[in-house]
Amino acid sequence: MMNVFIFVSNIESVEDLSQLKKIFDKQREIQNWSVDLTDEEKVLRVETDGLKRCEIIRLVRSCGYDCHKMDW
């Protein structure tokens, strides 16, 4: 089942994206992901068919960045 998780992050640059890409590309469960660098909350959107929200947060933190669930 496909889930879409949306986070506020501190990912701010293209260099940050390339670090995250190295980790996310190894995850077969991640179908698509993006970070809106133009948004002040640096919104991270992840489409996954197997990972839980906490697992995505752990992956982001393993790269030295932080994210948390976006409050609507």
C-alpha positions in Angstrom: 0.0 0.0 0.0 1.4 3.4 -1.0 1.8 6.0 1.7 2.7 9.7 1.3 4.4 11.3 4.2 5.0 15.1 4.4 7.6 16.6 6.7 9.1 20.0 7.6 12.9 19.7 7.2 16.1 21.6 7.5 17.4 20.5 4.1 18.4 23.7 2.5 20.6 23.2 -0.6 21.3 21.1 -3.6 24.3 19.7 -1.8 22.0 18.6 1.0 19.7 16.9 -1.5 22.6 15.0 -3.0 23.5 13.6 0.5 19.9 12.6 1.0 19.7 11.1 -2.5 22.6 8.7 -1.7 20.5 7.2 1.2 17.0 7.4 -0.3 18.1 5.8 -3.6 19.2 2.6 -1.7 15.7 2.2 -0.3 13.6 0.1 -2.7 10.4 1.0 -0.7 10.8 4.7 -1.6 9.0 5.3 -4.9 9.4 9.0 -5.1 10.6 11.9 -3.0 11.2 15.6 -3.2 12.2 18.7 -1.1 10.8 22.1 -1.9 13.8 24.3 -1.4 11.8 27.4 -2.1 9.4 26.9 0.7 10.5 28.3 4.1 9.6 25.0 5.8 11.7 23.0 3.2 8.9 20.5 2.7 10.0 16.9 2.3 7.5 14.6 0.5 8.1 10.9 0.4 6.0 8.3 -1.4 6.7 4.8 0.0 5.2 1.4 -0.2 6.7 -0.1 2.9 8.5 2.4 5.2 6.9 3.9 8.3 7.1 7.6 9.1 9.6 6.9 11.9 11.9 5.0 9.5 12.0 7.9 7.1 12.9 10.3 9.9 15.7 7.9 11.0 17.0 7.9 7.4 17.0 11.7 7.2 18.7 12.0 10.6 21.4 9.5 9.5 22.4 12.1 6.9 22.8 14.7 9.5 19.5 16.5 8.8 16.2 16.7 10.7 12.6 16.5 9.9 9.3 16.2 11.6 5.7 15.6 10.7 4.1 18.6 9.1 1.2 20.0 11.2 -1.7 21.0 9.1 
